[in-house]
């Protein structure tokens, strides 16, 4: 019995997924199926066999990006952990590529409910993974046991997204941590 054609290359799927993710991170949504094929080192037909549309590729890539691991600090205090989280987040948002891509993806979320759902569930999942910071703070008595963790999370994430999307200046990490922990009351 003779085999017809070449055996499928088991690395092609991975190379295409890596290419899509790399292009999204480098260019945002501004790339073509041909760009993916070139970046993956495969033929255009290989890309189209796996993805009928660019949207299908983007949805998978965005879900993968949203599922990336986020470092969780353990400085020994809630204030210290929060300072690290805030500093890391602001550093990320100050990167011009991240800012540009975030604007594009949020704009796409306004047009495509599937993109909005990926962002919604991805952000919630990432936030819940980082709640160990809050749980340790509750155990140490730095937060009350009935603290509304979603509100605390959303206050910071929403603030950064709002300012980042509108190109408004972001305060220094110390200022944000101060307000998150103590509001605007004097110390």
Long-range contacts (C-beta under 8 A, 24 or more apart in sequence): 12-40, 12-42, 12-46, 12-50, 13-50, 15-40, 15-41, 15-42, 16-40, 16-42, 16-46, 16-47, 16-50, 16-51, 17-60, 17-61, 17-64, 20-57, 20-58, 20-60, 20-61, 21-61, 21-64, 21-65, 24-58, 24-61, 24-62, 24-65, 24-101, 25-65, 25-97, 25-101, 26-97, 28-97, 28-100, 28-101, 28-104, 28-105, 29-58, 29-104, 29-105, 29-108, 30-104, 33-57, 55-112, 55-114, 58-108, 58-115, 59-114, 59-115, 59-118, 62-105, 62-115, 62-118, 62-119, 62-122, 63-118, 63-122, 65-122, 66-118, 66-119, 66-121, 66-122, 66-123, 66-125, 66-126, 67-122, 67-125, 67-126, 70-126, 70-129, 70-130, 72-129, 72-130, 72-132, 72-133, 73-133, 74-136, 77-140, 77-142, 78-133, 78-134, 78-136, 78-137, 78-140, 78-142, 78-143, 78-181, 79-142, 79-177, 79-181, 81-133, 81-136, 81-137, 82-133, 82-177, 82-180, 82-181, 83-173, 83-174, 83-177, 85-130, 85-133, 85-156, 86-156, 86-173, 86-176, 86-177, 86-180, 87-173, 89-156, 89-160, 90-160, 90-170, 90-173, 90-176, 93-160, 93-164, 93-170, 94-170, 99-164, 99-167, 102-161, 102-164, 102-165, 103-164, 103-165, 106-161, 106-165, 123-157, 127-153, 127-157, 152-180, 155-180, 156-180
